[in-house]
């Protein structure tokens, strides 16, 4: 157990899951053109009204011309981005040297890109279900006579649509080679997306919110951007010292208040007591604490209640306990104006009853009641509700080898016990950050054991969640991969915070391997490079502050 003199640590395995870098999104984009008397159209079939792709070429047969999704006319391009293909479609045209052109397109989808091979590009993280115009200008070199323009989406982000793609510049053919939209097919005020139906100026990415054409990244960040997650010692003090909410650096994107704890193990009622003055002499008032939370949220930060930790054992064994949990957690969220919930159940909070062997259809009450309780909270607060989880590796990745007490009994019933919770709430899950610390050796997808202390452990553990794995080795019972944007890697901030600390160089090596496919060492990620891995989590903000903010500074040095 913990005392003020003992560093408070999160139990066996520290949260770290890879976040998923859900393929950051599609590239298909429209370059906006400024029309002029001397300018003309260089693309052929930019409106796709021929009903065919020609002369466009798309990778891996991912492109098609479809009806029902056009911005104007009848047809539009559909790029079916998958987990292995961005659905890039290109067209090569003749251009004049030392000449400025403008490329534009209207796109609809998530993570759509528009650009010129070897030149500039732009992208949008999402269009909200309506068409959005993308535009970029470029100047050819003194010897350039051709240019290849492209649109594409991003890995795992699904189909995007593009229409009215245009390359505008001087000296184009007098007759436009691009099939025009007929007068009857062109949008009227009633048939086309109106100004009010399309993205408004306030809803579309502004120049400050989206990358400029001169500096747009080759790979987009995950939905919501990369995130730095940390736990704030809010109800206790220890060797790291107390840190006021107002003094938490703005580098932290998600702040988990540690901890909400139960009145009794099986009662379900949760309390959140702020650190008393006797233990934390510099603690702020309740009013100042609440005001500081609101100030963080005004800057776009999220503040969550973390329930559990090493001392907070919670077992929702009955429906009455489930209801107590929902009611008491709601009251805490409402009192402090919080954004949601972090589930940090450790120790004996979760275990599986004998015979409960299917993680997709759990029957153990402590599992089913927890899933039900969280779904009730999500239903109450809606889409704004943030849900994160910080299980230990024992409860997640160990499930590759062992699940519950096993088919014949005798195993630790806690093995892999978080898998049904993660799976049952995956559609509601904002972020999973498994604790990659205080852990024993765990077998990876290469069937080799991996141990703490270097980049290898973080790479192997995160790859399991990005790839998915057979539970207890049963290929007929596969735990599906999570989106990269749902995954962050959990690490201790320093050697005092937990076993398994790695220096910044090893943190960067793990990130390079998982997001760029470089520096992987002996382990090759089965999921491939995942640039949309969400980020990092650490135990804790206090320990990072104690250590000169090494962890957070390194995070921002890497991601910017």
MARRONU-469093 format. One record per residue (C-alpha): residue in one letter; residue number from 1; x, y, z. Coordinates in nm, 2 decimals, padded with zeros to 4 digits. Last residue first. Example, Ala and Ser with C-alpha at 12.3 -4.5 7.8 and 13.67 -1.06 7.14 Angstrom:
<recs>
REC   nunu   nuse        X        Y        Z
REC      S      2    01.37   -00.11    00.71
REC      A      1    01.23   -00.45    00.78
</recs>
This chain:
<recs>
REC   nunu   nuse        X        Y        Z
REC      X    560    00.63    01.92   -03.22
REC      X    559    00.59    01.54   -03.22
REC      X    558    00.94    01.45   -03.11
REC      X    557    01.05    01.76   -02.92
REC      X    556    00.70    01.77   -02.78
REC      X    555    00.73    01.42   -02.63
REC      X    554    01.08    01.49   -02.51
REC      X    553    00.97    01.80   -02.32
REC      X    552    00.69    01.60   -02.17
REC      X    551    00.92    01.32   -02.04
REC      X    550    01.20    01.54   -01.92
REC      X    549    00.97    01.78   -01.73
REC      X    548    01.26    01.87   -01.48
REC      X    547    01.23    01.53   -01.30
REC      X    546    01.00    01.64   -01.02
REC      X    545    00.77    01.78   -01.29
REC      X    544    00.77    01.45   -01.46
REC      X    543    00.70    01.28   -01.13
REC      X    542    00.40    01.51   -01.07
REC      X    541    00.26    01.46   -01.42
REC      X    540    00.28    01.08   -01.36
REC      X    539    00.28    00.80   -01.45
REC      X    538    00.30    00.87   -01.82
REC      X    537    00.09    00.84   -02.14
REC      X    536    00.22    00.88   -02.49
REC      X    535    00.09    00.95   -02.84
REC      X    534   -00.20    00.88   -03.07
REC      X    533   -00.03    00.63   -03.31
REC      X    532   -00.14    00.79   -03.64
REC      X    531    00.19    00.74   -03.82
REC      X    530    00.14    00.36   -03.80
REC      X    529    00.43    00.18   -03.97
REC      X    528    00.35   -00.19   -04.03
REC      X    527    00.10   -00.38   -03.82
REC      X    526    00.32   -00.69   -03.79
REC      X    525    00.59   -00.47   -03.62
REC      X    524    00.94   -00.61   -03.69
REC      X    523    01.12   -00.70   -03.37
REC      X    522    01.50   -00.74   -03.37
REC      X    521    01.58   -00.36   -03.39
REC      X    520    01.30   -00.14   -03.49
REC      X    519    01.51    00.16   -03.60
REC      X    518    01.27    00.26   -03.88
REC      X    517    00.91    00.18   -03.95
REC      X    516    00.79    00.54   -03.93
REC      X    515    00.52    00.54   -03.66
REC      X    514    00.60    00.22   -03.47
REC      X    513    00.97    00.20   -03.52
REC      X    512    01.03    00.58   -03.48
REC      X    511    00.81    00.59   -03.17
REC      X    510    01.00    00.30   -03.01
REC      X    509    01.33    00.47   -03.09
REC      X    508    01.21    00.80   -02.96
REC      X    507    01.13    00.65   -02.62
REC      X    506    01.46    00.47   -02.62
REC      X    505    01.64    00.80   -02.68
REC      X    504    01.43    00.97   -02.41
REC      X    503    01.55    00.72   -02.14
REC      X    502    01.35    00.42   -02.04
REC      X    501    01.17    00.36   -01.71
REC      X    500    01.05    00.00   -01.66
REC      X    499    00.99   -00.01   -01.29
REC      X    498    00.78    00.28   -01.17
REC      X    497    00.77    00.65   -01.08
REC      X    496    01.11    00.68   -00.91
REC      X    495    01.30    00.58   -01.22
REC      X    494    01.14    00.85   -01.42
REC      X    493    00.82    00.95   -01.61
REC      X    492    00.69    00.59   -01.62
REC      X    491    00.56    00.47   -01.96
REC      X    490    00.22    00.41   -02.11
REC      X    489    00.21    00.40   -02.50
REC      X    488   -00.10    00.56   -02.66
REC      X    487   -00.37    00.39   -02.86
REC      X    486   -00.71    00.50   -02.99
REC      X    485   -00.58    00.68   -03.30
REC      X    484   -00.40    00.36   -03.40
REC      X    483   -00.74    00.20   -03.43
REC      X    482   -00.78   -00.12   -03.23
REC      X    481   -00.69   -00.46   -03.37
REC      X    480   -00.95   -00.74   -03.33
REC      X    479   -00.91   -01.00   -03.05
REC      X    478   -00.93   -01.32   -03.24
REC      X    477   -01.11   -01.63   -03.11
REC      X    476   -01.10   -01.88   -03.40
REC      X    475   -00.72   -01.85   -03.40
REC      X    474   -00.71   -01.97   -03.04
REC      X    473   -00.37   -01.89   -02.89
REC      X    472   -00.51   -01.79   -02.56
REC      X    471   -00.68   -01.50   -02.74
REC      X    470   -00.57   -01.48   -03.10
REC      X    469   -00.41   -01.14   -03.17
REC      X    468   -00.49   -00.79   -03.30
REC      X    467   -00.24   -00.59   -03.51
REC      X    466   -00.24   -00.25   -03.35
REC      X    465   -00.29   -00.39   -03.01
REC      X    464   -00.01   -00.65   -03.04
REC      X    463    00.21   -00.39   -03.20
REC      X    462    00.19   -00.18   -02.88
REC      X    461    00.34   -00.46   -02.67
REC      X    460    00.61   -00.54   -02.92
REC      X    459    00.72   -00.18   -02.97
REC      X    458    00.70   -00.09   -02.60
REC      X    457    00.91   -00.39   -02.50
REC      X    456    01.17   -00.34   -02.77
REC      X    455    01.23    00.03   -02.68
REC      X    454    01.42   -00.07   -02.37
REC      X    453    01.40   -00.17   -02.00
REC      X    452    01.10   -00.40   -01.98
REC      X    451    01.10   -00.75   -02.11
REC      X    450    00.99   -00.93   -02.42
REC      X    449    00.93   -01.30   -02.45
REC      X    448    00.93   -01.44   -02.81
REC      X    447    00.63   -01.58   -02.99
REC      X    446    00.68   -01.32   -03.26
REC      X    445    00.34   -01.18   -03.17
REC      X    444    00.48   -01.09   -02.83
REC      X    443    00.52   -01.30   -02.51
REC      X    442    00.52   -01.09   -02.19
REC      X    441    00.80   -01.05   -01.94
REC      X    440    00.68   -00.92   -01.60
REC      X    439    00.54   -00.57   -01.57
REC      X    438    00.59   -00.27   -01.35
REC      X    437    00.58   -00.08   -01.67
REC      X    436    00.41   -00.08   -02.01
REC      X    435    00.09    00.04   -01.85
REC      X    434   -00.17    00.01   -02.13
REC      X    433   -00.29    00.34   -02.28
REC      X    432   -00.63    00.30   -02.44
REC      X    431   -00.79    00.61   -02.58
REC      X    430   -01.13    00.75   -02.67
REC      X    429   -01.32    00.42   -02.63
REC      X    428   -01.69    00.43   -02.71
REC      X    427   -01.68    00.20   -03.01
REC      X    426   -01.42   -00.02   -02.83
REC      X    425   -01.65   -00.06   -02.52
REC      X    424   -01.72   -00.43   -02.53
REC      X    423   -01.38   -00.50   -02.68
REC      X    422   -01.19   -00.31   -02.41
REC      X    421   -01.40   -00.47   -02.13
REC      X    420   -01.38   -00.82   -02.28
REC      X    419   -01.00   -00.78   -02.30
REC      X    418   -00.95   -00.65   -01.95
REC      X    417   -00.95   -01.00   -01.80
REC      X    416   -00.65   -01.11   -02.00
REC      X    415   -00.52   -01.31   -01.71
REC      X    414   -00.73   -01.23   -01.40
REC      X    413   -00.85   -01.59   -01.35
REC      X    412   -00.49   -01.70   -01.27
REC      X    411   -00.47   -02.04   -01.43
REC      X    410   -00.58   -02.36   -01.25
REC      X    409   -00.90   -02.43   -01.46
REC      X    408   -00.93   -02.68   -01.74
REC      X    407   -01.02   -02.45   -02.03
REC      X    406   -00.82   -02.16   -01.88
REC      X    405   -00.86   -01.98   -01.55
REC      X    404   -00.89   -01.65   -01.74
REC      X    403   -00.72   -01.62   -02.07
REC      X    402   -00.36   -01.72   -02.12
REC      X    401   -00.11   -01.69   -02.40
REC      X    400   -00.23   -01.39   -02.61
REC      X    399   -00.43   -01.28   -02.30
REC      X    398   -00.09   -01.17   -02.15
REC      X    397   -00.13   -00.87   -02.37
REC      X    396   -00.43   -00.73   -02.18
REC      X    395   -00.48   -00.80   -01.80
REC      X    394   -00.12   -00.88   -01.73
REC      X    393   -00.02   -00.59   -01.94
REC      X    392   -00.17   -00.35   -01.69
REC      X    391   -00.49   -00.16   -01.77
REC      X    390   -00.50    00.22   -01.83
REC      X    389   -00.83    00.30   -01.99
REC      X    388   -00.97    00.62   -02.15
REC      X    387   -01.33    00.74   -02.20
REC      X    386   -01.41    01.10   -02.30
REC      X    385   -01.77    01.20   -02.30
REC      X    384   -01.84    01.47   -02.56
REC      X    383   -02.03    01.23   -02.78
REC      X    382   -02.31    01.19   -02.52
REC      X    381   -02.31    01.27   -02.15
REC      X    380   -02.59    01.03   -02.03
REC      X    379   -02.54    00.77   -02.30
REC      X    378   -02.17    00.75   -02.22
REC      X    377   -02.24    00.72   -01.85
REC      X    376   -02.48    00.43   -01.92
REC      X    375   -02.23    00.26   -02.15
REC      X    374   -01.97    00.29   -01.87
REC      X    373   -02.21    00.11   -01.63
REC      X    372   -02.30   -00.16   -01.87
REC      X    371   -01.94   -00.24   -01.94
REC      X    370   -01.86   -00.25   -01.57
REC      X    369   -02.17   -00.47   -01.50
REC      X    368   -02.07   -00.72   -01.77
REC      X    367   -01.71   -00.76   -01.64
REC      X    366   -01.78   -00.77   -01.26
REC      X    365   -02.08   -01.00   -01.35
REC      X    364   -01.88   -01.27   -01.54
REC      X    363   -02.07   -01.37   -01.85
REC      X    362   -01.85   -01.23   -02.13
REC      X    361   -01.96   -01.26   -02.49
REC      X    360   -01.68   -01.12   -02.71
REC      X    359   -01.42   -01.23   -02.45
REC      X    358   -01.53   -01.59   -02.49
REC      X    357   -01.39   -01.82   -02.21
REC      X    356   -01.61   -01.76   -01.91
REC      X    355   -01.60   -02.12   -01.79
REC      X    354   -01.45   -02.04   -01.45
REC      X    353   -01.54   -01.67   -01.36
REC      X    352   -01.31   -01.41   -01.50
REC      X    351   -01.12   -01.15   -01.30
REC      X    350   -01.13   -00.78   -01.26
REC      X    349   -01.08   -00.57   -00.95
REC      X    348   -00.83   -00.80   -00.81
REC      X    347   -00.52   -00.59   -00.85
REC      X    346   -00.58   -00.31   -01.10
REC      X    345   -00.88   -00.11   -01.24
REC      X    344   -00.75    00.21   -01.40
REC      X    343   -01.06    00.32   -01.59
REC      X    342   -01.04    00.68   -01.70
REC      X    341   -01.37    00.88   -01.71
REC      X    340   -01.51    01.19   -01.87
REC      X    339   -01.48    01.56   -01.94
REC      X    338   -01.50    01.69   -01.58
REC      X    337   -01.71    01.98   -01.46
REC      X    336   -01.60    01.94   -01.09
REC      X    335   -01.94    01.86   -00.94
REC      X    334   -02.09    01.71   -01.25
REC      X    333   -01.81    01.46   -01.30
REC      X    332   -01.83    01.37   -00.93
REC      X    331   -02.20    01.32   -00.93
REC      X    330   -02.19    01.11   -01.25
REC      X    329   -01.93    00.89   -01.08
REC      X    328   -02.16    00.84   -00.78
REC      X    327   -02.47    00.76   -00.99
REC      X    326   -02.30    00.53   -01.24
REC      X    325   -02.11    00.34   -00.96
REC      X    324   -02.42    00.30   -00.74
REC      X    323   -02.60    00.16   -01.04
REC      X    322   -02.34   -00.10   -01.10
REC      X    321   -02.33   -00.19   -00.73
REC      X    320   -02.70   -00.25   -00.75
REC      X    319   -02.65   -00.46   -01.06
REC      X    318   -02.42   -00.68   -00.86
REC      X    317   -02.06   -00.78   -00.85
REC      X    316   -01.92   -00.44   -00.95
REC      X    315   -01.57   -00.51   -00.80
REC      X    314   -01.36   -00.20   -00.75
REC      X    313   -01.01   -00.21   -00.58
REC      X    312   -00.88    00.14   -00.54
REC      X    311   -00.54    00.11   -00.37
REC      X    310   -00.31    00.05   -00.67
REC      X    309   -00.51    00.27   -00.90
REC      X    308   -00.89    00.26   -00.92
REC      X    307   -01.09    00.54   -01.09
REC      X    306   -00.93    00.82   -01.29
REC      X    305   -01.16    01.12   -01.32
REC      X    304   -01.09    01.31   -01.64
REC      X    303   -00.97    01.65   -01.75
REC      X    302   -00.94    01.73   -02.12
REC      X    301   -00.74    02.02   -02.26
REC      X    300   -00.87    02.25   -02.53
REC      X    299   -00.75    02.57   -02.38
REC      X    298   -01.09    02.65   -02.23
REC      X    297   -01.07    02.30   -02.08
REC      X    296   -00.75    02.40   -01.89
REC      X    295   -00.92    02.71   -01.76
REC      X    294   -01.23    02.51   -01.65
REC      X    293   -01.00    02.28   -01.45
REC      X    292   -00.83    02.58   -01.29
REC      X    291   -01.17    02.72   -01.19
REC      X    290   -01.26    02.39   -01.02
REC      X    289   -00.93    02.38   -00.83
REC      X    288   -00.96    02.75   -00.73
REC      X    287   -01.31    02.69   -00.59
REC      X    286   -01.21    02.37   -00.41
REC      X    285   -00.92    02.57   -00.25
REC      X    284   -00.56    02.51   -00.35
REC      X    283   -00.33    02.26   -00.19
REC      X    282    00.01    02.40   -00.07
REC      X    281    00.03    02.21    00.26
REC      X    280   -00.05    01.87    00.09
REC      X    279   -00.08    01.61    00.36
REC      X    278   -00.22    01.82    00.64
REC      X    277   -00.40    02.04    00.38
REC      X    276   -00.60    01.74    00.27
REC      X    275   -00.56    01.60   -00.09
REC      X    274   -00.89    01.61   -00.27
REC      X    273   -01.14    01.33   -00.20
REC      X    272   -01.31    01.16   -00.49
REC      X    271   -01.57    00.90   -00.39
REC      X    270   -01.70    00.60   -00.57
REC      X    269   -02.01    00.39   -00.47
REC      X    268   -01.99    00.04   -00.63
REC      X    267   -02.05   -00.15   -00.31
REC      X    266   -01.82   -00.44   -00.39
REC      X    265   -01.48   -00.30   -00.27
REC      X    264   -01.62   -00.05   -00.03
REC      X    263   -01.63    00.33   -00.03
REC      X    262   -01.46    00.30   -00.37
REC      X    261   -01.18    00.52   -00.50
REC      X    260   -01.15    00.81   -00.74
REC      X    259   -00.78    00.87   -00.79
REC      X    258   -00.58    01.02   -00.94
REC      X    257   -00.71    01.30   -01.17
REC      X    256   -00.63    01.21   -01.53
REC      X    255   -00.51    01.51   -01.73
REC      X    254   -00.53    01.48   -02.11
REC      X    253   -00.35    01.73   -02.34
REC      X    252   -00.05    01.80   -02.11
REC      X    251    00.19    02.05   -02.26
REC      X    250   -00.01    02.33   -02.10
REC      X    249    00.20    02.28   -01.78
REC      X    248    00.01    02.19   -01.46
REC      X    247    00.04    02.49   -01.24
REC      X    246   -00.33    02.57   -01.23
REC      X    245   -00.40    02.22   -01.12
REC      X    244   -00.17    02.26   -00.82
REC      X    243    00.11    02.02   -00.79
REC      X    242    00.18    01.82   -00.48
REC      X    241    00.52    01.67   -00.43
REC      X    240    00.70    01.39   -00.61
REC      X    239    00.79    01.20   -00.29
REC      X    238    00.42    01.15   -00.21
REC      X    237    00.10    01.35   -00.19
REC      X    236   -00.26    01.24   -00.21
REC      X    235   -00.60    01.31   -00.37
REC      X    234   -00.50    01.50   -00.69
REC      X    233   -00.18    01.33   -00.79
REC      X    232   -00.21    01.42   -01.16
REC      X    231   -00.19    01.14   -01.41
REC      X    230   -00.05    01.22   -01.76
REC      X    229   -00.16    01.20   -02.12
REC      X    228    00.03    01.36   -02.42
REC      X    227   -00.18    01.35   -02.73
REC      X    226   -00.10    01.36   -03.10
REC      X    225   -00.38    01.52   -03.30
REC      X    224   -00.76    01.49   -03.26
REC      X    223   -00.77    01.24   -03.55
REC      X    222   -00.42    01.11   -03.60
REC      X    221   -00.15    01.34   -03.74
REC      X    220   -00.12    01.35   -04.12
REC      X    219    00.16    01.19   -04.31
REC      X    218    00.37    01.38   -04.57
REC      X    217    00.30    01.69   -04.36
REC      X    216    00.18    02.02   -04.50
REC      X    215    00.44    02.29   -04.48
REC      X    214    00.40    02.51   -04.79
REC      X    213    00.03    02.42   -04.83
REC      X    212   -00.04    02.54   -04.48
REC      X    211   -00.14    02.27   -04.23
REC      X    210   -00.48    02.30   -04.07
REC      X    209   -00.60    02.48   -03.76
REC      X    208   -00.43    02.82   -03.82
REC      X    207   -00.54    02.84   -04.18
REC      X    206   -00.89    02.75   -04.08
REC      X    205   -01.03    02.40   -04.11
REC      X    204   -01.39    02.41   -04.21
REC      X    203   -01.65    02.47   -03.95
REC      X    202   -01.62    02.84   -03.91
REC      X    201   -01.61    02.91   -04.28
REC      X    200   -01.91    02.69   -04.32
REC      X    199   -01.89    02.34   -04.45
REC      X    198   -02.16    02.27   -04.71
REC      X    197   -02.53    02.27   -04.63
REC      X    196   -02.55    02.64   -04.55
REC      X    195   -02.38    02.74   -04.87
REC      X    194   -02.60    02.51   -05.06
REC      X    193   -02.50    02.16   -05.17
REC      X    192   -02.65    02.13   -05.51
REC      X    191   -03.01    02.05   -05.61
REC      X    190   -03.21    02.35   -05.48
REC      X    189   -02.97    02.63   -05.57
REC      X    188   -02.90    02.45   -05.90
REC      X    187   -02.61    02.22   -05.94
REC      X    186   -02.50    02.14   -06.29
REC      X    185   -02.66    01.84   -06.44
REC      X    184   -02.91    02.02   -06.65
REC      X    183   -02.64    02.26   -06.77
REC      X    182   -02.42    01.97   -06.85
REC      X    181   -02.11    01.92   -06.64
REC      X    180   -01.80    01.95   -06.86
REC      X    179   -01.59    01.67   -06.99
REC      X    178   -01.23    01.79   -06.94
REC      X    177   -01.03    01.86   -07.25
REC      X    176   -01.12    02.23   -07.23
REC      X    175   -01.11    02.38   -07.58
REC      X    174   -00.85    02.66   -07.61
REC      X    173   -00.59    02.42   -07.48
REC      X    172   -00.41    02.56   -07.17
REC      X    171   -00.15    02.84   -07.21
REC      X    170   -00.18    03.00   -06.86
REC      X    169   -00.28    02.80   -06.56
REC      X    168   -00.56    02.60   -06.39
REC      X    167   -00.55    02.24   -06.28
REC      X    166   -00.90    02.13   -06.17
REC      X    165   -01.06    01.85   -05.98
REC      X    164   -01.44    01.90   -05.99
REC      X    163   -01.51    01.59   -05.77
REC      X    162   -01.34    01.38   -05.50
REC      X    161   -01.48    01.12   -05.27
REC      X    160   -01.32    00.94   -04.98
REC      X    159   -01.36    00.57   -04.88
REC      X    158   -01.23    00.44   -04.55
REC      X    157   -00.98    00.58   -04.30
REC      X    156   -00.77    00.26   -04.27
REC      X    155   -00.47    00.40   -04.44
REC      X    154   -00.52    00.75   -04.57
REC      X    153   -00.69    00.91   -04.86
REC      X    152   -00.55    01.01   -05.20
REC      X    151   -00.55    01.28   -05.46
REC      X    150   -00.28    01.33   -05.71
REC      X    149   -00.12    01.56   -05.97
REC      X    148    00.16    01.45   -06.20
REC      X    147    00.35    01.73   -06.38
REC      X    146    00.51    01.75   -06.72
REC      X    145    00.75    01.99   -06.90
REC      X    144    00.99    02.09   -06.63
REC      X    143    01.32    02.26   -06.74
REC      X    142    01.30    02.59   -06.56
REC      X    141    01.11    02.44   -06.27
REC      X    140    00.73    02.45   -06.24
REC      X    139    00.56    02.68   -05.99
REC      X    138    00.30    02.55   -05.75
REC      X    137   -00.04    02.66   -05.62
REC      X    136   -00.27    02.47   -05.37
REC      X    135   -00.64    02.44   -05.32
REC      X    134   -00.88    02.22   -05.12
REC      X    133   -01.26    02.27   -05.14
REC      X    132   -01.47    02.08   -04.89
REC      X    131   -01.76    01.86   -04.98
REC      X    130   -01.99    01.76   -04.70
REC      X    129   -01.99    01.47   -04.45
REC      X    128   -01.79    01.65   -04.18
REC      X    127   -01.50    01.73   -04.41
REC      X    126   -01.22    01.56   -04.23
REC      X    125   -00.85    01.58   -04.15
REC      X    124   -00.80    01.80   -04.46
REC      X    123   -00.50    01.79   -04.69
REC      X    122   -00.25    02.00   -04.88
REC      X    121    00.04    01.93   -05.12
REC      X    120    00.35    02.08   -05.26
REC      X    119    00.60    01.93   -05.50
REC      X    118    00.76    01.60   -05.60
REC      X    117    00.43    01.46   -05.70
REC      X    116    00.17    01.74   -05.70
REC      X    115   -00.10    01.76   -05.43
REC      X    114   -00.43    01.68   -05.28
REC      X    113   -00.49    01.48   -04.97
REC      X    112   -00.80    01.35   -04.79
REC      X    111   -00.79    01.26   -04.42
REC      X    110   -01.15    01.18   -04.36
REC      X    109   -01.41    01.22   -04.64
REC      X    108   -01.55    01.45   -04.90
REC      X    107   -01.33    01.64   -05.15
REC      X    106   -01.37    01.93   -05.38
REC      X    105   -01.06    01.99   -05.59
REC      X    104   -00.80    02.25   -05.67
REC      X    103   -00.46    02.28   -05.84
REC      X    102   -00.32    02.62   -05.93
REC      X    101   -00.04    02.67   -06.17
REC      X    100    00.26    02.89   -06.19
REC      X     99    00.50    02.87   -06.49
REC      X     98    00.88    02.83   -06.50
REC      X     97    00.86    02.55   -06.76
REC      X     96    00.53    02.48   -06.93
REC      X     95    00.30    02.19   -06.84
REC      X     94    00.20    01.86   -07.00
REC      X     93   -00.03    01.64   -06.78
REC      X     92    00.00    01.34   -06.56
REC      X     91   -00.30    01.22   -06.37
REC      X     90   -00.30    01.04   -06.04
REC      X     89   -00.53    00.85   -05.80
REC      X     88   -00.40    00.74   -05.46
REC      X     87   -00.62    00.49   -05.28
REC      X     86   -00.42    00.51   -04.95
REC      X     85   -00.35    00.13   -04.95
REC      X     84   -00.28   -00.13   -04.68
REC      X     83   -00.54   -00.07   -04.42
REC      X     82   -00.78    00.04   -04.69
REC      X     81   -00.86    00.36   -04.88
REC      X     80   -01.15    00.31   -05.13
REC      X     79   -01.11    00.62   -05.35
REC      X     78   -01.44    00.72   -05.50
REC      X     77   -01.43    00.97   -05.79
REC      X     76   -01.75    01.15   -05.87
REC      X     75   -02.03    01.13   -06.13
REC      X     74   -02.37    01.28   -06.21
REC      X     73   -02.32    01.66   -06.23
REC      X     72   -02.20    01.86   -05.94
REC      X     71   -02.08    01.75   -05.60
REC      X     70   -02.12    01.39   -05.69
REC      X     69   -02.18    01.11   -05.44
REC      X     68   -02.48    00.93   -05.58
REC      X     67   -02.30    00.80   -05.89
REC      X     66   -01.96    00.64   -05.88
REC      X     65   -01.63    00.64   -06.07
REC      X     64   -01.38    00.40   -05.92
REC      X     63   -01.04    00.40   -05.75
REC      X     62   -00.89    00.12   -05.53
REC      X     61   -00.77   -00.09   -05.82
REC      X     60   -00.44   -00.12   -05.64
REC      X     59   -00.33    00.23   -05.70
REC      X     58   -00.54    00.46   -05.92
REC      X     57   -00.48    00.60   -06.27
REC      X     56   -00.68    00.89   -06.41
REC      X     55   -00.70    00.91   -06.80
REC      X     54   -00.96    00.74   -06.79
REC      X     53   -01.15    00.69   -06.47
REC      X     52   -01.49    00.63   -06.64
REC      X     51   -01.84    00.79   -06.64
REC      X     50   -01.71    01.05   -06.88
REC      X     49   -01.85    01.30   -06.62
REC      X     48   -01.54    01.24   -06.40
REC      X     47   -01.53    01.61   -06.31
REC      X     46   -01.16    01.63   -06.38
REC      X     45   -01.20    01.43   -06.69
REC      X     44   -00.89    01.57   -06.86
REC      X     43   -00.68    01.82   -06.66
REC      X     42   -00.52    02.13   -06.80
REC      X     41   -00.80    02.39   -06.77
REC      X     40   -00.73    02.75   -06.88
REC      X     39   -00.59    03.08   -06.76
REC      X     38   -00.55    03.40   -06.95
REC      X     37   -00.87    03.56   -06.84
REC      X     36   -00.81    03.46   -06.48
REC      X     35   -00.95    03.20   -06.24
REC      X     34   -00.80    03.15   -05.90
REC      X     33   -00.79    02.78   -05.85
REC      X     32   -00.85    02.59   -05.53
REC      X     31   -00.67    02.27   -05.50
REC      X     30   -00.90    01.99   -05.41
REC      X     29   -00.80    01.71   -05.19
REC      X     28   -00.77    01.34   -05.17
REC      X     27   -00.52    01.26   -04.91
REC      X     26   -00.70    01.06   -04.67
REC      X     25   -00.64    01.05   -04.32
REC      X     24   -00.43    00.96   -04.05
REC      X     23   -00.43    00.60   -04.04
REC      X     22   -00.53    00.54   -03.71
REC      X     21   -00.23    00.58   -03.53
REC      X     20   -00.33    00.39   -03.27
REC      X     19   -00.23    00.44   -03.00
REC      X     18    00.00    00.21   -02.87
REC      X     17   -00.09    00.10   -02.55
REC      X     16    00.09    00.21   -02.25
REC      X     15   -00.05    00.18   -01.92
REC      X     14    00.16    00.03   -01.67
REC      X     13    00.16   -00.32   -01.57
REC      X     12    00.15   -00.44   -01.21
REC      X     11    00.02   -00.15   -01.01
REC      X     10    00.01    00.22   -01.07
REC      X      9    00.26    00.37   -00.84
REC      X      8    00.25    00.60   -00.54
REC      X      7    00.60    00.69   -00.44
REC      X      6    00.63    00.60   -00.07
REC      X      5    00.66    00.88    00.18
REC      X      4    00.30    00.99    00.17
REC      X      3    00.20    00.62    00.22
REC      X      2    00.11    00.36   -00.03
REC      X      1    00.00    00.00    00.00
</recs>
